[in-house]
Amino acid sequence: MEIPDDHRALYQAFLDQGLTTWLARLPEQLAKGLDRQRHGDLPAWEKAVAKLPTLPTQRHVKLESDTLTVELALNDSQQRQCFNLLKKLAPWRKGPYSLGGIHIDTEWRSDWKWQRVAPHLSPLKYRKVLDVGGGSGYHAWRMTGAGAAFVLVIDPSPRFYWQFQAVRHFVGDADGGRTQFLPVGIEDVPENLGFFDTVFSMGVLYHRPSPLEHLQQLKAALSPGGELVLETLVVEGDEQTVFVPGERYAAMPNVYFLPSSKALCHWLSRCGFTNIRVVDEAVTTLDEQRSTEWMTYQSLADFLNPDDRTRTIEGYPAPRRAVIIANRPG
């Protein structure tokens, strides 16, 4: 089988990890996820990444810093070229990044979320990690920076795939190929894989019309004793509280179920998870999610009631997010 150069590192990583069953599905999954007929803007994103200039071999990569940083020497012309090409991949939602002196100020201060989550994780060193709905891969790079042996981002968005590839162009092989991206959703992960030591699902559950099915899919991807890190929108209330918004919530379509943290813990228990604990819960602030030069569309401030920031423009409670950690039984 002829493997395109762009995908050779991904295939090699799956081979190294012994993911042979999934490996056989990669050609079909990549063809579907990167299908130009389905995604009209995809050729422009692919072209932008291809046009990024050859970079100096000498570079200093900081995957463990709050701003994912790649220090290297670019002349003014190269920097302008990189800036313009990276801008073609906007909007940039998860970050921040600093690539060759170009600071990408993303919509989300994803480093703040990582600071809240990281202290509660089992050490990621040597672990195999799945990042479900990982966007451009900011958190995945942080996981690699924390010592993970293998991190796979899955997200069906081809824009995020090409943003990840742009960052990869700057990072080079500083991570030893331990960080990979596959443009698929959780439903494309082989059933009952039981492979990953840690599975992250952050900002996904409320977009699923069948949330318990999503939890079962996450559990099936985990190895026995593995750790689930679940971050999602919640509401205040008791074990029986579940809020179902109308067509939109904070201007977002496809928001289905917003449980209370206690209800979510109950769901996890019903799905067979153990050692369930809420490690963080907070209202999203306008400093953490906002419009920037790299994400010029409307953001959280536009989706809240201007006269009452505790409510959305639809009149619902403002976004509150919880992080819950649980384990698949060993």
C-alpha positions in Angstrom: 0.0 0.0 0.0 1.4 3.4 -1.0 1.3 5.8 2.0 1.4 9.5 1.2 4.3 11.3 2.8 1.9 13.6 4.8 0.5 10.5 6.6 3.6 8.4 7.0 4.3 9.5 10.6 0.7 8.7 11.5 0.9 5.2 10.0 4.2 4.6 11.7 2.8 5.7 15.1 -0.1 3.3 14.8 2.3 0.5 13.8 4.6 1.3 16.7 1.6 1.3 19.1 0.3 -2.1 17.8 -3.0 -0.5 16.7 -3.1 -2.9 13.7 -6.9 -3.3 13.5 -7.3 0.5 13.4 -4.4 0.9 11.1 -6.3 -1.0 8.4 -9.1 1.6 8.6 -6.8 4.6 8.3 -6.9 5.0 4.4 -10.7 5.1 4.4 -10.9 7.4 7.5 -8.4 9.9 6.1 -10.0 9.9 2.7 -13.4 10.7 4.3 -12.1 13.2 6.8 -10.1 15.1 4.2 -12.6 14.8 1.3 -12.4 18.0 -0.7 -16.0 17.4 -2.0 -17.3 17.6 1.6 -15.2 20.6 2.7 -15.0 23.4 0.1 -12.3 25.4 2.0 -10.1 22.4 2.5 -7.8 23.0 -0.5 -7.1 26.5 0.6 -6.1 25.3 4.1 -3.9 22.5 2.7 -2.3 25.0 0.3 -1.5 27.5 3.1 0.3 24.8 5.1 2.2 23.6 2.1 3.4 27.1 1.4 5.0 27.6 4.9 8.7 28.1 4.3 11.4 25.6 5.2 12.4 26.5 8.7 15.9 26.4 10.3 16.8 23.1 11.8 17.9 24.8 15.0 14.8 25.6 17.1 13.8 25.5 20.8 10.4 24.0 21.4 8.5 24.4 24.7 5.6 22.0 24.9 5.4 22.4 28.7 4.8 26.2 28.7 1.4 27.9 28.9 2.0 29.4 25.5 3.1 26.6 23.2 6.3 28.1 22.0 8.7 27.4 19.1 11.7 29.7 19.1 13.6 29.9 15.8 15.2 32.6 13.7 13.0 33.9 10.9 13.9 37.0 8.8 11.2 39.7 8.3 10.1 38.3 5.0 9.7 34.7 6.4 7.8 36.0 9.4 5.4 38.0 7.3 4.9 35.0 5.0 4.2 32.7 8.0 1.9 35.3 9.6 -0.2 35.6 6.4 -0.4 31.9 5.9 -1.3 31.1 9.5 -4.0 33.8 9.3 -5.6 31.9 6.3 -6.3 29.0 8.8 -8.4 31.3 11.1 -10.4 31.3 13.2 -8.0 29.9 15.8 -10.0 28.8 18.8 -7.7 26.9 21.2 -4.2 28.0 22.2 -2.2 30.2 22.7 0.8 29.6 20.4 4.0 31.5 19.7 5.5 30.2 16.5 8.7 31.8 15.3 7.9 35.1 17.1 4.3 35.1 15.8 1.9 35.1 18.7 -1.5 33.4 18.0 -3.9 34.8 20.5 -6.7 32.3 20.3 -10.4 32.7 21.3 -9.9 30.5 24.3 -7.2 30.8 26.9 -6.9 27.0 26.8 -3.9 27.3 29.1 -6.2 28.4 31.9 -8.3 25.2 31.5 -5.1 23.1 31.5 -3.9 24.8 34.7 -7.2 23.8 36.3 -7.2 20.2 35.0 -3.5 19.2 35.2 -3.1 19.1 39.0 -5.8 16.4 39.2 -4.5 14.1 36.5 -2.7 10.8 37.1 0.9 11.5 35.9 0.8 11.4 32.1 4.4 10.3 31.8 4.6 7.2 29.6 0.8 7.0 29.1 -1.1 6.5 25.9 -3.6 9.3 25.6 -6.7 10.0 23.4 -7.9 13.6 23.1 -11.5 13.5 21.8 -12.6 16.7 20.0 -9.2 18.2 20.6 -9.5 21.1 18.1 -6.1 22.4 16.8 -4.3 20.1 19.3 -3.2 22.7 22.0 -4.0 20.4 24.9 -2.5 17.4 23.1 0.8 19.2 22.8 0.6 19.9 26.5 0.0 16.2 27.2 3.1 15.4 25.2 5.0 18.0 27.1 3.9 16.3 30.3 5.7 13.1 29.1 2.9 11.1 27.4 4.3 8.3 25.3 1.6 8.7 22.6 -1.1 11.3 22.1 -3.8 11.0 19.5 -6.1 13.9 18.7 -9.4 13.0 17.0 -11.6 15.8 15.7 -13.7 15.6 12.5 -12.9 19.3 11.6 -10.5 19.5 8.6 -9.7 23.1 9.6 -8.4 21.9 13.0 -6.5 19.2 11.2 -4.6 21.7 9.1 -4.1 24.0 12.0 -2.5 21.1 13.8 -0.3 20.4 10.7 0.8 24.0 10.7 1.9 23.8 14.3 3.6 20.5 13.5 5.6 22.3 10.8 7.0 24.6 13.5 7.4 21.9 16.2 9.1 19.5 13.7 10.2 16.3 15.3 10.9 17.8 18.8 8.2 15.5 20.2 9.6 12.4 18.5 6.4 11.9 16.6 4.5 11.2 19.8 1.6 13.6 18.9 -0.7 12.7 16.0 -4.1 13.9 14.6 -6.8 11.9 12.9 -9.8 13.8 11.4 -12.5 11.5 12.8 -15.1 11.4 15.6 -15.4 9.1 18.6 -17.8 6.9 16.6 -14.9 6.0 14.2 -12.7 4.6 17.0 -12.8 0.8 16.8 -15.3 -0.7 19.2 -14.0 -2.0 22.5 -10.5 -0.9 21.8 -9.5 -0.9 25.4 -6.2 0.7 24.6 -5.7 4.2 26.0 -4.4 4.9 29.6 -6.1 8.3 29.6 -9.0 9.6 27.5 -9.9 13.3 27.5 -13.3 14.5 26.3 -13.5 18.3 26.8 -16.3 20.4 25.3 -17.9 17.5 23.5 -20.6 15.8 25.7 -23.2 18.6 25.4 -23.1 18.3 21.6 -24.1 14.7 21.7 -27.8 13.8 21.4 -27.1 10.5 23.2 -24.7 11.5 26.1 -24.7 8.1 27.8 -23.7 6.5 24.5 -20.8 9.0 24.3 -19.7 8.0 27.8 -19.8 4.3 26.9 -17.7 5.0 23.8 -15.1 6.8 25.9 -15.1 3.9 28.4 -14.6 1.4 25.6 -11.5 3.3 24.3 -9.9 3.1 27.8 -7.7 0.3 29.0 -8.9 -1.4 32.2 -8.1 0.9 35.1 -7.7 3.8 32.7 -8.7 7.4 33.5 -11.4 9.5 31.9 -11.1 13.3 32.0 -14.5 14.8 31.2 -15.1 18.5 30.8 -18.6 19.8 29.8 -21.2 22.4 30.3 -23.3 21.9 33.5 -26.0 23.7 35.4 -26.5 24.0 39.1 -28.8 21.5 40.8 -29.1 18.1 42.4 -28.7 14.5 41.1 -32.0 14.8 39.2 -31.3 18.1 37.4 -30.8 18.0 33.7 -31.5 21.1 31.5 -32.5 20.7 27.8 -32.2 24.1 26.0 -34.1 25.1 22.9 -32.7 25.3 19.4 -29.7 27.3 20.6 -27.8 27.8 23.8 -25.5 30.8 24.0 -26.0 31.1 20.3 -24.6 27.5 19.8 -26.7 25.0 17.8 -26.7 21.3 18.7 -26.6 21.7 22.4 -28.6 18.9 23.9 -28.2 18.0 27.6 -26.8 20.1 30.4 -26.8 18.0 33.6 -25.8 19.2 37.0 -22.4 17.9 38.2 -24.2 15.5 40.5 -26.4 14.2 37.7 -23.3 13.8 35.5 -21.6 11.8 38.3 -24.7 9.6 38.4 -24.6 9.1 34.6 -20.9 8.0 34.9 -21.8 5.6 37.7 -24.6 4.1 35.6 -22.2 3.6 32.7 -19.9 1.6 35.0 -17.2 4.1 35.9 -15.7 4.2 39.3 -13.7 6.7 41.5 -15.8 9.5 40.1 -14.9 13.0 41.4 -15.6 16.6 40.4 -12.3 18.4 40.4 -13.3 21.8 39.1 -16.5 23.8 38.4 -16.6 27.4 37.3 -18.6 29.9 35.2 -16.7 30.7 32.0 -15.4 34.3 32.1 -15.1 36.9 29.4 -11.4 36.9 29.8 -11.1 33.2 29.1 -13.2 33.1 25.9 -13.2 36.2 23.7 -12.8 37.6 20.2 -9.2 38.3 19.1 -7.2 39.2 16.0 -7.0 35.5 15.3 -10.7 34.8 15.9 -12.6 37.9 14.7 -16.1 36.4 14.9 -18.6 36.9 17.8 -17.6 35.2 21.0 -18.9 34.8 24.6 -19.6 38.5 25.2 -22.0 38.5 22.3 -23.8 35.5 23.5 -24.6 36.8 27.0 -27.5 39.1 28.0 -25.9 42.6 27.9 -28.1 43.6 30.9 -27.4 40.5 32.9 -24.2 38.6 32.3 -25.4 35.7 34.4 -27.8 34.8 31.6 -27.4 33.9 27.9 -29.1 35.9 25.2 -31.8 33.2 25.2 -32.3 33.8 28.9 -30.7 30.6 30.1 -28.0 30.3 32.8 -24.6 31.5 31.6 -22.1 28.8 30.6 -20.7 26.9 33.6 -18.2 24.1 33.0 -17.2 21.2 35.2 -14.3 18.8 35.1 -15.0 15.3 36.3 -12.4 12.5 36.5 -13.3 8.8 36.7 -11.9 5.4 36.0 -12.8 2.4 34.0 -12.8 -0.6 36.4 -9.6 -2.6 36.3 
